[in-house]
Amino acid sequence: MNYPSELKYTKSHEWVRLEGDVAVVGITDFAQDALGDVVFVELPQVGKVAEAGVAVAVVESVKTASDIYAPVAGEIIEVNAALGDKPELLNQSPYGEGWLFKMKVNPADVEGLLSAADYQAVAESQ
């Protein structure tokens, strides 16, 4: 499994890359591997204001459907429209082209998320 050290993580398997006050959010390599082949992604509405820990998206795979949670509070400002035609991008590039959405956030909130080492320990205990 791949756990990029420059990212922050949640126990519910989302990753966050902070770019100024914008958080780019996706699911981890561990999560996409556990889901299997992703066949559909339901993305949040742009403009939606989400609280931390609230489900904002759904990823469906050949095995199951899983809620995706907002890692921190913020406003959804962009979604990855490419996933509509190519949901398999989540499997092929979970930390790159397979990002899910971008949120305008308080950067201090992101600092409170898990480090790569802490997330790796969580993932490997499951």
All heavy atoms as an XYZ file, in Angstrom:
945
protein
N       0.831     -1.195      0.000
C       0.000      0.000      0.000
C       0.868      1.249      0.000
O       1.979      1.244      0.516
C      -0.873      0.028      1.252
C      -2.012     -0.973      1.270
S      -3.182     -0.692     -0.054
C      -3.414     -2.386     -0.551
N       0.312      2.294     -0.540
C       1.012      3.565     -0.658
C       0.376      4.579      0.307
O      -0.844      4.763      0.291
C       0.885      4.041     -2.113
C       1.686      5.265     -2.408
O       2.513      5.706     -1.609
N       1.454      5.843     -3.566
N       1.217      5.231      1.138
C       0.741      6.227      2.099
C       1.608      7.485      1.956
O       2.562      7.663      2.725
C       0.854      5.696      3.527
C       0.171      4.365      3.756
C       0.893      3.179      3.717
C      -1.187      4.302      4.006
C       0.276      1.954      3.928
C      -1.824      3.088      4.213
C      -1.086      1.920      4.169
O      -1.705      0.710      4.377
N       1.319      8.333      0.967
C       2.171      9.513      0.757
C       2.274     10.368      2.032
O       1.269     10.691      2.652
C       1.446     10.276     -0.361
C       0.663      9.232     -1.084
C       0.241      8.253     -0.020
N       3.517     10.699      2.379
C       3.761     11.404      3.648
C       3.304     12.853      3.628
O       3.100     13.446      4.687
C       5.243     11.328      4.002
O       6.013     11.957      2.998
N       3.108     13.438      2.431
C       2.700     14.850      2.369
C       1.194     15.030      2.574
O       0.715     16.160      2.650
C       3.133     15.475      1.038
C       2.378     14.976     -0.188
C       2.972     13.696     -0.793
O       3.747     12.994     -0.115
O       2.627     13.400     -1.944
N       0.448     13.933      2.678
C      -1.008     14.010      2.834
C      -1.412     13.820      4.286
O      -0.654     13.299      5.092
C      -1.688     12.940      1.979
C      -1.380     12.957      0.487
C      -2.085     11.806     -0.214
C      -1.759     14.288     -0.132
N      -2.637     14.234      4.618
C      -3.264     13.947      5.901
C      -4.398     12.961      5.649
O      -4.912     12.867      4.520
C      -3.824     15.240      6.531
C      -2.752     16.215      6.972
C      -1.995     15.652      8.158
C      -1.184     16.721      8.848
N      -0.610     16.239     10.099
N      -4.803     12.257      6.695
C      -5.749     11.149      6.525
C      -6.814     11.153      7.615
O      -6.620     11.714      8.688
C      -4.987      9.819      6.584
C      -3.938      9.687      5.515
C      -2.649     10.173      5.724
C      -4.238      9.100      4.300
C      -1.680     10.065      4.741
C      -3.282      8.987      3.307
C      -2.006      9.469      3.531
O      -1.058      9.374      2.554
N      -7.928     10.458      7.320
C      -8.961     10.233      8.327
C      -9.038      8.733      8.621
O      -8.605      7.914      7.796
C     -10.348     10.681      7.826
O     -10.749      9.814      6.757
C     -10.328     12.133      7.360
N      -9.613      8.391      9.756
C      -9.803      6.975     10.079
C     -10.802      6.321      9.137
O     -10.838      5.104      9.007
C     -10.276      6.824     11.530
C      -9.191      7.143     12.528
C      -9.680      6.956     13.944
C      -8.564      7.272     14.925
N      -9.016      7.203     16.324
N     -11.644      7.143      8.461
C     -12.621      6.602      7.515
C     -12.056      6.524      6.089
O     -12.808      6.395      5.127
C     -13.913      7.414      7.567
O     -13.658      8.787      7.369
N     -10.710      6.632      5.955
C      -9.986      6.340      4.716
C     -10.071      7.409      3.638
O      -9.907      7.115      2.463
C     -10.393      4.966      4.153
C     -10.326      3.879      5.167
N      -9.143      3.409      5.710
C     -11.320      3.203      5.799
C      -9.404      2.482      6.594
N     -10.715      2.329      6.682
N     -10.301      8.666      4.034
C     -10.153      9.764      3.088
C      -8.746     10.346      3.259
O      -8.181     10.311      4.342
C     -11.173     10.890      3.344
C     -12.605     10.534      3.035
C     -13.323      9.841      4.198
O     -12.778      9.824      5.327
O     -14.405      9.296      3.979
N      -8.178     10.854      2.174
C      -6.927     11.614      2.269
C      -7.215     13.068      1.938
O      -8.203     13.378      1.258
C      -5.839     11.045      1.348
C      -6.158     11.002     -0.115
C      -6.587      9.925     -0.828
C      -6.080     12.085     -1.061
N      -6.781     10.266     -2.148
C      -6.470     11.588     -2.318
C      -5.719     13.425     -0.966
C      -6.511     12.391     -3.468
C      -5.756     14.223     -2.105
C      -6.149     13.699     -3.337
N      -6.331     13.947      2.409
C      -6.481     15.385      2.184
C      -5.125     15.965      1.792
O      -4.125     15.725      2.461
C      -6.970     16.104      3.462
C      -7.063     17.612      3.226
C      -8.299     15.545      3.911
N      -5.103     16.710      0.695
C      -3.917     17.471      0.304
C      -4.283     18.949      0.410
O      -5.193     19.420     -0.279
C      -3.475     17.133     -1.118
C      -2.212     17.897     -1.540
C      -1.694     17.509     -2.909
N      -2.675     17.725     -3.947
C      -3.198     16.758     -4.712
N      -2.827     15.517     -4.559
N      -4.094     17.041     -5.631
N      -3.605     19.675      1.277
C      -3.907     21.089      1.497
C      -3.159     21.940      0.487
O      -1.940     21.809      0.329
C      -3.517     21.467      2.931
C      -4.046     22.787      3.455
C      -5.574     22.835      3.418
C      -3.548     23.018      4.872
N      -3.900     22.805     -0.215
C      -3.325     23.761     -1.173
C      -3.826     25.134     -0.769
O      -4.894     25.556     -1.188
C      -3.753     23.396     -2.597
C      -3.273     22.016     -3.042
C      -3.777     21.594     -4.416
O      -4.677     22.259     -4.972
O      -3.277     20.570     -4.918
N      -3.070     25.826      0.096
C      -3.532     27.102      0.650
C      -4.686     26.839      1.591
O      -4.533     26.088      2.557
N      -5.866     27.426      1.294
C      -7.039     27.144      2.121
C      -8.012     26.204      1.402
O      -9.190     26.155      1.725
C      -7.733     28.433      2.558
C      -8.280     29.230      1.385
O      -7.987     28.881      0.211
O      -8.996     30.218      1.623
N      -7.506     25.460      0.436
C      -8.303     24.474     -0.300
C      -7.790     23.068      0.022
O      -6.590     22.804     -0.084
C      -8.251     24.727     -1.817
C      -8.970     23.620     -2.581
C      -8.866     26.084     -2.148
N      -8.709     22.215      0.415
C      -8.384     20.819      0.690
C      -8.865     19.971     -0.476
O     -10.048     19.993     -0.819
C      -9.058     20.358      1.975
N      -7.932     19.259     -1.113
C      -8.274     18.290     -2.153
C      -8.486     16.964     -1.431
O      -7.657     16.561     -0.618
C      -7.155     18.160     -3.195
C      -7.561     17.172     -4.293
C      -6.801     19.518     -3.775
N      -9.634     16.290     -1.712
C     -10.020     15.102     -0.959
C     -10.201     13.906     -1.892
O     -10.756     14.037     -2.981
C     -11.339     15.356     -0.186
C     -11.763     14.117      0.592
C     -11.206     16.562      0.723
N      -9.745     12.755     -1.444
C      -9.946     11.513     -2.180
C     -10.002     10.357     -1.204
O     -10.011     10.553      0.010
N     -10.058      9.138     -1.740
C      -9.980      7.962     -0.869
C      -8.601      7.338     -1.015
O      -7.957      7.452     -2.052
C     -11.091      6.923     -1.155
C     -10.996      6.361     -2.572
C     -12.456      7.534     -0.877
C     -11.917      5.165     -2.817
N      -8.171      6.662      0.018
C      -6.809      6.137      0.063
C      -6.638      4.904     -0.816
O      -7.613      4.259     -1.220
C      -6.430      5.762      1.505
O      -7.258      4.682      1.921
C      -6.580      6.957      2.440
N      -5.388      4.586     -1.046
C      -5.039      3.365     -1.776
C      -5.616      2.148     -1.057
O      -6.165      1.241     -1.683
C      -3.510      3.286     -1.864
C      -3.026      2.238     -2.840
O      -3.784      1.837     -3.736
O      -1.871      1.812     -2.689
N      -5.528      2.155      0.270
C      -6.090      1.065      1.072
C      -7.592      0.933      0.812
O      -8.108     -0.171      0.610
C      -5.834      1.328      2.561
C      -6.456      0.315      3.475
C      -5.796     -0.866      3.776
C      -7.714      0.535      4.038
C      -6.373     -1.808      4.616
C      -8.295     -0.399      4.873
C      -7.634     -1.571      5.162
N      -8.312      2.070      0.798
C      -9.769      2.050      0.606
C     -10.143      1.551     -0.783
O     -11.041      0.712     -0.922
C     -10.346      3.440      0.839
N      -9.469      2.060     -1.823
C      -9.830      1.615     -3.178
C      -9.522      0.139     -3.358
O     -10.245     -0.565     -4.040
C      -9.179      2.493     -4.260
C      -7.689      2.377     -4.423
C      -7.242      1.166     -5.218
O      -8.001      0.607     -6.010
N      -6.005      0.737     -4.994
N      -8.471     -0.344     -2.724
C      -8.131     -1.766     -2.824
C      -9.197     -2.620     -2.129
O      -9.598     -3.663     -2.634
C      -6.755     -2.009     -2.210
C      -6.299     -3.440     -2.400
O      -6.109     -3.849     -3.561
O      -6.148     -4.157     -1.391
N      -9.672     -2.152     -0.970
C     -10.695     -2.887     -0.230
C     -12.034     -2.890     -0.977
O     -12.771     -3.878     -0.921
C     -10.867     -2.287      1.158
N     -12.338     -1.794     -1.662
C     -13.601     -1.701     -2.392
C     -13.625     -2.615     -3.621
O     -14.666     -3.125     -4.009
C     -13.858     -0.259     -2.846
C     -14.312      0.709     -1.786
C     -14.221      2.145     -2.306
C     -15.745      0.395     -1.366
N     -12.491     -2.771     -4.269
C     -12.467     -3.479     -5.541
C     -12.778     -2.510     -6.669
O     -12.647     -1.293     -6.505
N     -13.206     -3.027     -7.802
C     -13.429     -2.181     -8.977
C     -14.568     -1.193     -8.742
O     -15.713     -1.593     -8.531
C     -13.747     -3.043    -10.194
C     -12.559     -3.873    -10.645
O     -11.412     -3.506    -10.298
O     -12.780     -4.879    -11.337
N     -14.256      0.109     -8.802
C     -15.256      1.159     -8.624
C     -16.056      1.305     -9.917
O     -15.478      1.396    -11.005
C     -14.580      2.499     -8.238
C     -15.599      3.626     -8.193
C     -13.870      2.352     -6.894
N     -17.387      1.322     -9.800
C     -18.244      1.385    -10.987
C     -19.088      2.657    -11.056
O     -19.644      2.984    -12.099
C     -19.169      0.147    -11.068
C     -18.345     -1.116    -11.259
C     -20.049      0.027     -9.836
N     -19.188      3.396     -9.945
C     -20.002      4.625     -9.937
C     -19.565      5.500     -8.773
O     -19.242      4.995     -7.700
C     -21.488      4.277     -9.787
C     -22.395      5.480     -9.787
C     -22.675      6.160    -10.963
C     -22.947      5.942     -8.605
C     -23.505      7.268    -10.959
C     -23.785      7.044     -8.596
C     -24.069      7.713     -9.778
N     -19.577      6.823     -9.005
C     -19.246      7.778     -7.952
C     -20.329      8.853     -7.930
O     -20.622      9.456     -8.961
C     -17.868      8.440     -8.186
C     -17.562      9.437     -7.074
C     -16.774      7.385     -8.284
N     -20.946      9.054     -6.764
C     -21.918     10.136     -6.575
C     -21.200     11.250     -5.837
O     -20.816     11.081     -4.676
C     -23.114      9.637     -5.768
C     -24.178     10.700     -5.567
C     -25.346     10.168     -4.736
O     -25.735      9.010     -4.923
O     -25.826     10.929     -3.884
N     -20.992     12.372     -6.516
C     -20.224     13.486     -5.952
C     -21.146     14.507     -5.300
O     -22.328     14.607     -5.641
C     -19.398     14.140     -7.059
C     -18.314     13.227     -7.659
C     -17.781     13.829     -8.947
C     -17.201     13.021     -6.641
N     -20.620     15.306     -4.379
C     -21.456     16.328     -3.719
C     -21.737     17.495     -4.661
O     -21.079     17.673     -5.686
C     -20.579     16.770     -2.540
C     -19.180     16.498     -2.976
C     -19.249     15.279     -3.857
N     -22.724     18.311     -4.298
C     -23.047     19.525     -5.047
C     -22.015     20.603     -4.742
O     -21.669     20.809     -3.573
C     -24.431     20.048     -4.626
C     -25.578     19.172     -5.025
C     -26.008     19.412     -6.455
O     -25.893     20.516     -6.961
N     -26.482     18.365     -7.103
N     -21.540     21.290     -5.758
C     -20.678     22.448     -5.535
C     -21.494     23.503     -4.786
O     -22.654     23.742     -5.109
C     -20.149     23.003     -6.876
C     -19.423     24.327     -6.664
C     -19.219     21.989     -7.530
N     -20.905     24.099     -3.773
C     -21.593     25.092     -2.952
C     -22.117     24.515     -1.649
O     -22.483     25.266     -0.742
N     -22.158     23.194     -1.544
C     -22.628     22.559     -0.318
C     -21.641     22.852      0.812
O     -20.438     22.751      0.645
C     -22.727     21.043     -0.521
C     -23.133     20.269      0.723
C     -23.191     18.774      0.427
C     -23.529     17.959      1.655
N     -24.878     18.117      2.126
N     -22.178     23.218      1.953
C     -21.356     23.426      3.136
C     -21.482     22.174      3.998
O     -22.586     21.787      4.377
C     -21.800     24.679      3.925
C     -20.976     24.813      5.198
C     -21.653     25.919      3.047
N     -20.351     21.534      4.242
C     -20.348     20.256      4.961
C     -19.665     20.401      6.311
O     -18.706     21.157      6.460
C     -19.628     19.201      4.134
N     -20.164     19.658      7.273
C     -19.513     19.577      8.575
C     -18.561     18.383      8.558
O     -18.775     17.412      7.833
C     -20.560     19.404      9.677
C     -21.440     20.616      9.833
C     -22.367     20.486     11.021
O     -21.996     19.821     12.002
O     -23.457     21.056     10.947
N     -17.548     18.437      9.377
C     -16.581     17.343      9.468
C     -17.288     16.061      9.879
O     -18.130     16.058     10.780
C     -15.502     17.685     10.488
N     -16.974     14.976      9.174
C     -17.520     13.672      9.525
C     -18.881     13.370      8.932
O     -19.438     12.310      9.188
N     -19.428     14.290      8.131
C     -20.735     14.080      7.512
C     -20.545     13.488      6.112
O     -19.676     13.932      5.358
C     -21.513     15.414      7.434
C     -22.799     15.258      6.643
C     -21.798     15.932      8.826
N     -21.369     12.502      5.761
C     -21.285     11.889      4.437
C     -21.649     12.907      3.363
O     -22.667     13.587      3.469
C     -22.209     10.679      4.355
N     -20.787     13.018      2.334
C     -21.029     13.980      1.258
C     -20.996     13.335     -0.130
O     -21.379     13.961     -1.106
C     -20.024     15.155      1.306
C     -20.247     15.993      2.550
C     -18.587     14.672      1.222
N     -20.510     12.107     -0.218
C     -20.403     11.430     -1.511
C     -20.566      9.932     -1.284
O     -20.530      9.463     -0.142
C     -19.054     11.728     -2.162
N     -20.749      9.204     -2.395
C     -20.879      7.748     -2.330
C     -20.026      7.142     -3.438
O     -20.032      7.628     -4.569
C     -22.349      7.300     -2.508
C     -22.452      5.778     -2.515
C     -23.236      7.896     -1.428
N     -19.292      6.098     -3.087
C     -18.518      5.346     -4.066
C     -19.098      3.941     -4.114
O     -19.206      3.272     -3.084
C     -17.022      5.295     -3.682
C     -16.264      4.361     -4.616
C     -16.416      6.690     -3.723
N     -19.481      3.512     -5.330
C     -20.018      2.169     -5.502
C     -19.014      1.320     -6.258
O     -18.466      1.734     -7.289
C     -21.330      2.206     -6.283
C     -22.460      2.851     -5.508
C     -23.781      2.812     -6.258
O     -23.973      1.895     -7.084
O     -24.598      3.703     -6.020
N     -18.807      0.113     -5.746
C     -17.902     -0.829     -6.410
C     -18.661     -2.103     -6.708
O     -19.850     -2.224     -6.373
C     -16.708     -1.126     -5.496
O     -17.121     -1.909     -4.393
N     -17.972     -3.060     -7.289
C     -18.607     -4.343     -7.573
C     -18.964     -5.074     -6.283
O     -19.826     -5.950     -6.281
C     -17.719     -5.237     -8.460
C     -17.580     -4.633     -9.845
C     -16.357     -5.463     -7.831
N     -18.330     -4.694     -5.165
C     -18.573     -5.352     -3.883
C     -19.618     -4.662     -3.022
O     -20.401     -5.315     -2.343
C     -17.276     -5.408     -3.060
C     -16.189     -6.264     -3.623
C     -14.983     -6.212     -2.692
C     -13.813     -7.010     -3.216
N     -12.631     -6.861     -2.358
N     -19.616     -3.306     -2.991
C     -20.432     -2.583     -2.035
C     -20.536     -1.104     -2.416
O     -19.898     -0.660     -3.367
C     -19.807     -2.710     -0.616
O     -20.698     -2.156      0.344
C     -18.472     -2.001     -0.537
N     -21.313     -0.347     -1.650
C     -21.358      1.111     -1.762
C     -20.883      1.682     -0.436
O     -21.254      1.177      0.627
C     -22.773      1.582     -2.065
N     -20.054      2.710     -0.498
C     -19.496      3.299      0.714
C     -19.680      4.799      0.722
O     -19.451      5.467     -0.298
C     -17.991      3.006      0.798
O     -17.770      1.633      0.939
N     -20.090      5.334      1.878
C     -20.159      6.776      2.046
C     -18.755      7.351      2.143
O     -17.855      6.735      2.710
C     -20.923      7.130      3.325
C     -22.421      6.885      3.208
O     -22.943      6.893      2.070
O     -23.064      6.709      4.253
N     -18.601      8.546      1.621
C     -17.357      9.303      1.737
C     -17.671     10.517      2.602
O     -18.634     11.237      2.336
C     -16.839      9.758      0.354
C     -16.719      8.557     -0.592
C     -15.529     10.512      0.508
C     -15.775      7.470     -0.122
N     -16.860     10.749      3.619
C     -17.136     11.774      4.613
C     -16.262     13.010      4.405
O     -15.105     12.889      3.981
C     -16.897     11.209      6.012
C     -17.746      9.993      6.284
C     -17.264      8.713      6.066
C     -19.064     10.142      6.718
C     -18.053      7.596      6.288
C     -19.860      9.030      6.939
C     -19.349      7.753      6.724
O     -20.135      6.661      6.930
N     -16.809     14.163      4.738
C     -16.012     15.387      4.722
C     -14.970     15.269      5.836
O     -15.331     15.073      6.992
C     -16.906     16.606      4.958
N     -13.687     15.360      5.504
C     -12.655     15.186      6.530
C     -12.603     16.338      7.520
O     -12.204     16.155      8.671
C     -11.364     15.086      5.722
C     -11.682     15.721      4.411
C     -13.134     15.532      4.171
N     -12.987     17.514      7.083
C     -13.061     18.704      7.924
C     -14.263     19.514      7.452
O     -14.841     19.231      6.403
C     -11.768     19.568      7.827
C     -10.566     18.824      8.395
C     -11.507     19.987      6.401
N     -14.640     20.537      8.209
C     -15.750     21.401      7.801
C     -15.301     22.301      6.654
O     -14.133     22.699      6.582
C     -16.206     22.245      8.980
N     -16.241     22.620      5.765
C     -15.908     23.519      4.677
C     -16.939     23.495      3.577
O     -17.917     22.760      3.644
N     -16.708     24.337      2.562
C     -17.613     24.437      1.423
C     -17.023     23.690      0.230
O     -15.857     23.882     -0.108
C     -17.814     25.906      1.049
C     -18.731     26.081     -0.160
C     -18.875     27.542     -0.591
O     -18.333     28.423      0.095
O     -19.518     27.767     -1.627
N     -17.846     22.857     -0.399
C     -17.422     22.160     -1.613
C     -17.313     23.192     -2.728
O     -18.294     23.880     -3.045
C     -18.438     21.065     -2.023
C     -18.745     20.101     -0.869
C     -17.960     20.331     -3.277
C     -17.607     19.236     -0.411
N     -16.133     23.327     -3.304
C     -15.950     24.346     -4.343
C     -15.700     23.744     -5.725
O     -15.764     24.462     -6.726
C     -14.813     25.330     -3.988
C     -13.495     24.593     -3.807
C     -15.186     26.140     -2.746
C     -12.295     25.520     -3.693
N     -15.391     22.463     -5.798
C     -15.160     21.811     -7.093
C     -15.289     20.307     -6.913
O     -14.941     19.787     -5.850
C     -13.754     22.159     -7.608
C     -13.465     21.661     -9.012
C     -12.068     22.093     -9.508
O     -11.441     22.964     -8.882
O     -11.632     21.525    -10.514
N     -15.800     19.631     -7.941
C     -15.836     18.166     -7.925
C     -15.096     17.653     -9.151
O     -14.941     18.372    -10.145
C     -17.280     17.613     -7.897
C     -17.990     18.036     -6.618
C     -18.057     18.033     -9.118
N     -14.628     16.425     -9.092
C     -13.883     15.819    -10.193
C     -14.870     15.211    -11.182
O     -15.222     14.033    -11.082
C     -12.909     14.767     -9.660
C     -11.999     14.230    -10.737
O     -12.149     14.540    -11.911
N     -11.046     13.410    -10.324
N     -15.306     16.022    -12.155
C     -16.316     15.587    -13.116
C     -15.835     14.409    -13.967
O     -16.657     13.650    -14.483
C     -16.717     16.748    -14.015
N     -14.532     14.226    -14.091
C     -14.000     13.124    -14.894
C     -14.437     11.775    -14.342
O     -14.513     10.785    -15.082
C     -12.475     13.193    -14.952
N     -14.748     11.709    -13.060
C     -15.164     10.437    -12.457
C     -16.525      9.972    -12.964
O     -16.851      8.796    -12.855
C     -15.184     10.552    -10.933
C     -13.819     10.777    -10.271
C     -13.993     11.017     -8.779
C     -12.896      9.598    -10.532
N     -17.320     10.885    -13.518
C     -18.620     10.502    -14.071
C     -18.474      9.522    -15.228
O     -19.219      8.555    -15.342
N     -17.493      9.774    -16.091
C     -17.238      8.901    -17.239
C     -16.223      7.809    -16.923
O     -16.208      6.768    -17.577
C     -16.710      9.721    -18.422
C     -17.754     10.671    -18.973
O     -18.962     10.379    -18.837
O     -17.358     11.710    -19.524
N     -15.341      8.080    -15.956
C     -14.265      7.134    -15.660
C     -14.132      6.902    -14.156
O     -13.151      7.327    -13.536
C     -12.934      7.668    -16.202
C     -12.859      7.736    -17.691
C     -11.473      8.184    -18.118
C     -11.316      8.074    -19.616
N      -9.946      8.385    -20.037
N     -15.112      6.231    -13.531
C     -15.001      5.984    -12.090
C     -13.790      5.131    -11.734
O     -13.305      5.174    -10.603
C     -16.321      5.287    -11.740
C     -16.813      4.717    -13.029
C     -16.333      5.655    -14.090
N     -13.273      4.396    -12.720
C     -12.109      3.550    -12.471
C     -10.852      4.356    -12.149
O      -9.855      3.799    -11.691
C     -11.857      2.618    -13.658
C     -11.463      3.302    -14.958
C     -12.647      3.731    -15.817
O     -13.795      3.783    -15.310
O     -12.419      4.021    -17.007
N     -10.893      5.668    -12.353
C      -9.745      6.505    -11.970
C      -9.453      6.384    -10.473
O      -8.309      6.530    -10.056
C     -10.004      7.981    -12.323
C      -9.968      8.331    -13.805
C     -10.407      9.782    -14.008
C      -8.577      8.101    -14.381
N     -10.485      6.108     -9.681
C     -10.268      5.922     -8.237
C      -9.354      4.723     -7.990
O      -8.543      4.757     -7.069
C     -11.594      5.710     -7.514
C     -12.373      6.960     -7.172
C     -13.686      6.609     -6.525
C     -11.566      7.849     -6.251
N      -9.482      3.670     -8.777
C      -8.621      2.502     -8.629
C      -7.237      2.742     -9.235
O      -6.226      2.343     -8.667
C      -9.241      1.270     -9.302
C     -10.542      0.852     -8.664
O     -11.580      0.937     -9.294
N     -10.514      0.403     -7.428
N      -7.214      3.420    -10.369
C      -5.962      3.574    -11.111
C      -5.042      4.630    -10.507
O      -3.827      4.500    -10.569
C      -6.269      3.949    -12.570
C      -7.026      2.882    -13.317
C      -7.597      3.378    -14.639
O      -7.557      4.564    -14.952
N      -8.137      2.452    -15.418
N      -5.622      5.694     -9.946
C      -4.813      6.812     -9.469
C      -5.482      7.463     -8.252
O      -5.952      8.602     -8.318
C      -4.653      7.844    -10.599
O      -3.884      8.930    -10.185
N      -5.546      6.746     -7.108
C      -6.295      7.280     -5.965
C      -5.748      8.598     -5.422
O      -6.519      9.396     -4.863
C      -6.198      6.165     -4.920
C      -5.005      5.365     -5.316
C      -4.940      5.454     -6.811
N      -4.460      8.857     -5.577
C      -3.881     10.102     -5.068
C      -3.654     11.141     -6.160
O      -3.126     12.200     -5.903
C      -2.554      9.818     -4.368
C      -2.686      8.873     -3.199
C      -2.077      7.625     -3.221
C      -3.429      9.224     -2.069
C      -2.191      6.756     -2.155
C      -3.556      8.358     -1.004
C      -2.936      7.124     -1.048
O      -3.057      6.262      0.017
N      -4.041     10.833     -7.387
C      -3.820     11.749     -8.500
C      -5.126     12.086     -9.192
O      -5.965     12.808     -8.642
N      -5.334     11.504    -10.393
C      -6.526     11.800    -11.184
C      -7.822     11.346    -10.520
O      -8.897     11.769    -10.916
C      -6.417     11.135    -12.553
C      -5.337     11.702    -13.438
C      -5.285     10.967    -14.760
O      -6.236     11.110    -15.544
O      -4.287     10.238    -14.988
N      -7.731     10.506     -9.508
C      -8.924      9.988     -8.845
C      -9.387     10.806     -7.651
O     -10.203     10.321     -6.869
N      -8.915     12.052     -7.519
C      -9.416     12.889     -6.423
C     -10.933     13.063     -6.569
O     -11.475     12.957     -7.678
C      -8.694     14.233     -6.382
C      -8.900     15.098     -7.590
C      -8.213     15.025     -8.777
C      -9.877     16.138     -7.758
N      -8.701     15.947     -9.661
C      -9.719     16.651     -9.063
C     -10.862     16.686     -6.947
C     -10.508     17.693     -9.553
C     -11.641     17.726     -7.433
C     -11.474     18.215     -8.725
N     -11.626     13.319     -5.448
C     -13.094     13.393     -5.481
C     -13.637     14.816     -5.523
O     -14.460     15.160     -6.358
C     -13.667     12.692     -4.246
C     -13.495     11.181     -4.219
C     -13.837     10.648     -2.838
C     -14.385     10.539     -5.276
N     -13.196     15.646     -4.557
C     -13.731     17.016     -4.498
C     -12.745     17.922     -3.786
O     -11.810     17.454     -3.130
C     -15.104     17.054     -3.810
C     -15.146     16.436     -2.452
C     -14.870     17.174     -1.309
C     -15.469     15.093     -2.294
C     -14.911     16.593     -0.051
C     -15.519     14.496     -1.043
C     -15.244     15.260      0.085
N     -12.976     19.234     -3.952
C     -12.152     20.236     -3.283
C     -13.055     21.045     -2.358
O     -14.198     21.354     -2.717
C     -11.476     21.163     -4.297
C     -10.491     20.424     -5.192
C      -9.818     21.366     -6.174
C      -8.824     20.598     -7.055
N      -8.144     21.486     -8.021
N     -12.516     21.366     -1.181
C     -13.274     22.125     -0.182
C     -12.472     23.350      0.242
O     -11.254     23.262      0.387
C     -13.492     21.301      1.096
C     -14.186     19.994      0.916
S     -14.303     19.098      2.500
C     -15.534     20.089      3.344
N     -13.152     24.471      0.453
C     -12.521     25.637      1.073
C     -12.619     25.417      2.575
O     -13.715     25.227      3.101
C     -13.232     26.920      0.658
C     -12.495     28.169      1.082
C     -13.117     29.382      0.424
C     -12.367     30.625      0.809
N     -11.269     30.929     -0.081
N     -11.462     25.398      3.241
C     -11.417     25.000      4.655
C     -10.558     25.947      5.476
O      -9.837     26.789      4.938
C     -10.849     23.567      4.791
C     -11.694     22.565      4.026
C      -9.402     23.505      4.342
N     -10.596     25.764      6.778
C      -9.642     26.391      7.680
C      -8.426     25.462      7.735
O      -8.546     24.342      8.215
C     -10.263     26.538      9.066
C      -9.302     27.171     10.051
O      -8.100     27.226      9.828
N      -9.851     27.652     11.146
N      -7.260     25.906      7.221
C      -6.095     25.007      7.180
C      -5.734     24.416      8.543
O      -5.219     23.291      8.604
C      -4.980     25.921      6.654
C      -5.693     26.966      5.863
C      -6.980     27.196      6.612
N      -6.011     25.099      9.609
C      -5.685     24.566     10.941
C      -6.467     23.285     11.225
O      -5.979     22.409     11.940
C      -5.970     25.613     12.013
N      -7.663     23.166     10.667
C      -8.465     21.959     10.880
C      -7.801     20.736     10.249
O      -7.883     19.634     10.778
C      -9.870     22.122     10.292
C     -10.694     23.162     11.034
O     -10.308     23.551     12.165
O     -11.712     23.589     10.469
N      -7.146     20.933      9.110
C      -6.495     19.823      8.417
C      -5.305     19.310      9.235
O      -5.025     18.105      9.253
C      -6.058     20.253      6.992
C      -5.248     19.156      6.309
C      -7.284     20.610      6.160
N      -4.629     20.201      9.926
C      -3.460     19.788     10.715
C      -3.825     18.772     11.790
O      -2.984     18.001     12.231
C      -2.783     21.012     11.332
C      -2.122     21.914     10.307
C      -1.121     21.179      9.410
O      -0.284     20.434      9.941
O      -1.193     21.340      8.179
N      -5.079     18.765     12.213
C      -5.511     17.838     13.244
C      -5.792     16.422     12.749
O      -6.050     15.526     13.556
N      -5.712     16.214     11.430
C      -5.969     14.874     10.888
C      -4.743     13.979     11.086
O      -3.701     14.416     11.538
C      -6.333     14.985      9.401
C      -7.604     15.783      9.105
C      -7.787     15.934      7.600
C      -8.828     15.136      9.729
N      -4.873     12.708     10.716
C      -3.813     11.724     10.927
C      -2.629     11.942      9.980
O      -2.818     12.292      8.815
C      -4.354     10.316     10.694
C      -5.484      9.845     11.595
C      -6.006      8.493     11.107
C      -5.008      9.741     13.034
N      -1.432     11.683     10.480
C      -0.241     11.658      9.628
C      -0.250     10.359      8.825
O      -1.029      9.436      9.114
C       1.019     11.722     10.480
O       1.142     10.504     11.210
N       0.646     10.246      7.848
C       0.742      9.021      7.051
C       1.061      7.816      7.933
O       0.468      6.750      7.779
C       1.800      9.192      5.963
N       1.987      7.982      8.866
C       2.358      6.864      9.748
C       1.186      6.453     10.635
O       0.938      5.252     10.834
C       3.564      7.255     10.599
N       0.469      7.437     11.176
C      -0.683      7.124     12.028
C      -1.779      6.429     11.219
O      -2.406      5.477     11.680
C      -1.241      8.389     12.682
C      -0.309      8.962     13.726
O       0.591      8.240     14.208
O      -0.472     10.161     14.055
N      -2.017      6.913      9.988
C      -3.044      6.280      9.157
C      -2.627      4.859      8.759
O      -3.455      3.939      8.770
C      -3.348      7.100      7.899
C      -4.289      6.353      6.996
C      -5.629      6.188      7.360
C      -3.853      5.733      5.840
C      -6.495      5.443      6.579
C      -4.701      4.991      5.049
C      -6.023      4.849      5.413
O      -6.868      4.108      4.656
N      -1.380      4.679      8.433
C      -0.901      3.349      8.065
C      -1.158      2.363      9.200
O      -1.583      1.223      8.964
C       0.586      3.389      7.716
C       1.116      2.040      7.243
C       2.557      2.114      6.766
O       3.160      3.177      6.700
N       3.109      0.969      6.432
N      -0.932      2.794     10.437
C      -1.192      1.926     11.591
C      -2.678      1.579     11.682
O      -3.046      0.430     11.974
C      -0.717      2.607     12.870
N      -3.541      2.574     11.413
C      -4.988      2.333     11.437
C      -5.366      1.329     10.343
O      -6.075      0.347     10.593
C      -5.776      3.652     11.242
C      -7.260      3.379     10.983
C      -5.606      4.558     12.450
N      -4.883      1.566      9.132
C      -5.242      0.714      7.995
C      -4.752     -0.720      8.203
O      -5.479     -1.679      7.927
C      -4.670      1.297      6.707
N      -3.557     -0.867      8.711
C      -2.994     -2.204      8.857
C      -3.594     -2.964     10.037
O      -3.385     -4.173     10.151
C      -1.474     -2.111      8.981
C      -0.847     -1.703      7.658
C       0.660     -1.533      7.708
O       1.252     -1.630      8.804
O       1.235     -1.292      6.647
N      -4.333     -2.276     10.891
C      -4.986     -2.969     12.001
C      -6.364     -3.493     11.598
O      -7.031     -4.162     12.389
C      -5.115     -2.031     13.211
O      -6.072     -1.019     12.942
N      -6.796     -3.191     10.364
C      -8.139     -3.607      9.919
C      -8.075     -4.834      9.054
O      -7.114     -5.176      8.478
C      -8.831     -2.471      9.172
C      -9.069     -1.303     10.095
C      -9.810     -0.165      9.406
O     -10.036     -0.175      8.205
N     -10.182      0.826     10.178
